[in-house]
């Protein structure tokens, strides 16, 4: 006997995306990154679907005020390669926070998203700013308590 109950699958056009404002001051890097990845994927919504981008836009301010242990700042390394022989460059977390604090958070969140086209689409909804000011006032982002997630 065939059941008449069908599973609801949202359409991409139906998704009502919100703009959420998150203050990073005093938060630990990894915990904040995992919660932001959760919001970008849309896992906080009842209509979450793994193969669709149902997440919200996330605006992060005060990225330079993230916290982590002193030992972590010296131990953790970021690498990049120029493509030329001997072109490997190494930078510690402390150096990276001094030069590009927004990159530290972006790389942490990106590592927690799917490594597919969908993941690349999700990371574009993340807007990170070093100060308390941001240029997204027209979108009217609502203050969001990041600790309310899990």
Backbone torsions as a table, in degrees:
resi	resn	phi	psi	omega
1	UNK	NA	132.6	-176.3
2	UNK	-88.4	134.7	179.6
3	UNK	-84.7	146.8	-179.5
4	UNK	-95.8	-1.6	179.1
5	UNK	-82.6	129.1	-178.4
6	UNK	-118.5	150.2	178.5
7	UNK	-78.7	133.9	178.7
8	UNK	-80.3	127.0	175.1
9	UNK	-121.8	117.6	-178.0
10	UNK	-68.3	152.2	174.6
11	UNK	-93.4	148.5	-178.2
12	UNK	-61.2	-33.7	179.9
13	UNK	-70.5	-24.4	-178.4
14	UNK	-79.5	-18.3	-174.1
15	UNK	-68.1	123.6	178.4
16	UNK	-96.0	99.2	-176.9
17	UNK	-82.0	133.0	176.2
18	UNK	-102.8	161.0	173.7
19	UNK	-107.0	120.0	-176.7
20	UNK	-112.0	135.0	179.4
21	UNK	-105.1	122.2	-177.7
22	UNK	-119.9	129.2	176.0
23	UNK	-95.4	119.1	-174.5
24	UNK	-85.4	-3.3	-174.5
25	UNK	-60.9	124.2	176.5
26	UNK	81.7	-4.3	179.9
27	UNK	-85.9	150.7	176.4
28	UNK	-77.8	140.2	-173.8
29	UNK	-54.4	-54.6	-174.8
30	UNK	-66.7	-41.0	-179.3
31	UNK	-66.8	-40.7	178.0
32	UNK	-65.5	-43.8	-178.9
33	UNK	-61.5	-40.9	-178.7
34	UNK	-67.6	-37.0	178.9
35	UNK	-71.6	-35.2	176.4
36	UNK	-67.0	-41.7	177.9
37	UNK	-61.1	-37.6	177.5
38	UNK	-59.9	-44.6	179.8
39	UNK	-69.1	-41.1	-178.9
40	UNK	-64.4	-33.1	179.8
41	UNK	-79.4	-20.3	-179.2
42	UNK	86.6	18.5	-177.4
43	UNK	-71.1	-11.4	178.6
44	UNK	-85.2	-4.2	-178.4
45	UNK	-97.5	147.2	176.6
46	UNK	-66.0	-25.6	-177.8
47	UNK	-96.0	27.9	178.7
48	UNK	-61.0	132.7	177.1
49	UNK	-132.4	124.8	-174.4
50	UNK	-60.8	-30.1	-175.4
51	UNK	-94.9	6.4	177.3
52	UNK	-125.0	153.4	176.1
53	UNK	-89.4	97.9	-178.2
54	UNK	-108.9	13.5	-174.3
55	UNK	-82.3	175.1	-179.7
56	UNK	-101.4	166.6	171.4
57	UNK	-80.4	140.7	-179.9
58	UNK	-125.8	123.0	176.6
59	UNK	-107.4	120.4	-179.2
60	UNK	-108.9	128.4	175.9
61	UNK	-114.8	161.8	-179.3
62	UNK	59.9	43.4	-178.7
63	UNK	-65.8	-23.7	-178.8
64	UNK	-77.0	-7.0	-177.9
65	UNK	-104.5	22.8	174.6
66	UNK	-67.0	152.9	179.8
67	UNK	-115.5	149.2	173.3
68	UNK	-162.7	163.8	-175.9
69	UNK	-69.7	158.1	-179.1
70	UNK	-63.9	-40.9	179.2
71	UNK	-64.0	-37.2	179.6
72	UNK	-63.2	-39.1	-179.5
73	UNK	-62.8	-29.3	-179.6
74	UNK	-92.7	-32.3	-176.2
75	UNK	-77.9	-43.0	-174.8
76	UNK	-71.3	130.9	-177.9
77	UNK	-120.5	145.3	173.2
78	UNK	-113.4	134.8	-177.7
79	UNK	-119.8	147.1	170.0
80	UNK	-147.7	155.0	-176.7
81	UNK	-128.4	136.1	-177.6
82	UNK	-77.5	-18.8	-176.8
83	UNK	100.4	-9.5	178.2
84	UNK	-99.7	156.6	178.3
85	UNK	-58.6	132.9	-179.2
86	UNK	74.0	17.3	-174.6
87	UNK	-93.8	22.0	180.0
88	UNK	-80.6	125.5	178.9
89	UNK	-115.4	135.4	-178.3
90	UNK	-119.2	137.7	179.3
91	UNK	-140.2	134.3	179.5
92	UNK	-79.1	166.9	179.3
93	UNK	-62.2	-39.3	178.1
94	UNK	-61.4	-44.5	178.4
95	UNK	-64.0	-42.7	-178.8
96	UNK	-64.4	-39.8	177.9
97	UNK	-65.5	-34.4	178.9
98	UNK	-70.4	-37.9	-176.6
99	UNK	-90.4	-50.8	-173.4
100	UNK	-136.5	75.0	-177.4
101	UNK	-64.3	-27.6	-180.0
102	UNK	-71.0	-30.6	178.8
103	UNK	-66.8	-34.4	-179.2
104	UNK	-60.7	-48.7	-179.6
105	UNK	-68.4	-40.0	-179.8
106	UNK	-61.9	-43.2	179.4
107	UNK	-66.5	-37.0	179.1
108	UNK	-66.1	-42.7	179.8
109	UNK	-69.3	-41.7	-178.6
110	UNK	-60.5	-34.9	178.2
111	UNK	-68.4	-15.5	-178.7
112	UNK	-101.4	0.4	178.9
113	UNK	-101.1	162.9	178.0
114	UNK	-61.9	146.1	179.1
115	UNK	-91.7	59.1	-178.3
116	UNK	-137.3	-176.5	174.6
117	UNK	-58.5	-37.4	-179.5
118	UNK	-64.2	-40.4	177.5
119	UNK	-64.9	-39.0	178.1
120	UNK	-67.6	-31.7	176.3
121	UNK	-70.7	-37.9	-178.7
122	UNK	-68.0	-41.4	-176.0
123	UNK	-66.9	-21.5	178.2
124	UNK	-71.4	-15.3	178.4
125	UNK	-87.4	2.0	179.2
126	UNK	-97.3	122.8	179.7
127	UNK	-118.3	116.8	-175.3
128	UNK	-115.9	133.7	179.4
129	UNK	-132.6	144.0	-175.2
130	UNK	-79.1	-35.1	-179.2
131	UNK	-94.9	-170.9	179.2
132	UNK	-82.4	-12.1	-179.6
133	UNK	-90.6	149.3	175.0
134	UNK	-148.7	151.2	-177.2
135	UNK	-88.6	18.6	-175.0
136	UNK	-104.8	31.0	-178.9
137	UNK	-64.7	-31.2	-178.7
138	UNK	-66.3	-25.8	179.5
139	UNK	-83.9	-7.5	179.2
140	UNK	51.3	62.8	179.7
141	UNK	-67.8	137.5	-179.5
142	UNK	-92.2	139.7	178.0
143	UNK	-60.2	134.7	-176.3
144	UNK	-129.0	128.8	176.2
145	UNK	-83.7	104.5	-175.0
146	UNK	-65.7	-23.0	-179.7
147	UNK	-74.1	-11.3	-179.9
148	UNK	-74.1	-14.2	179.0
149	UNK	-88.6	124.8	177.6
150	UNK	37.5	NA	NA
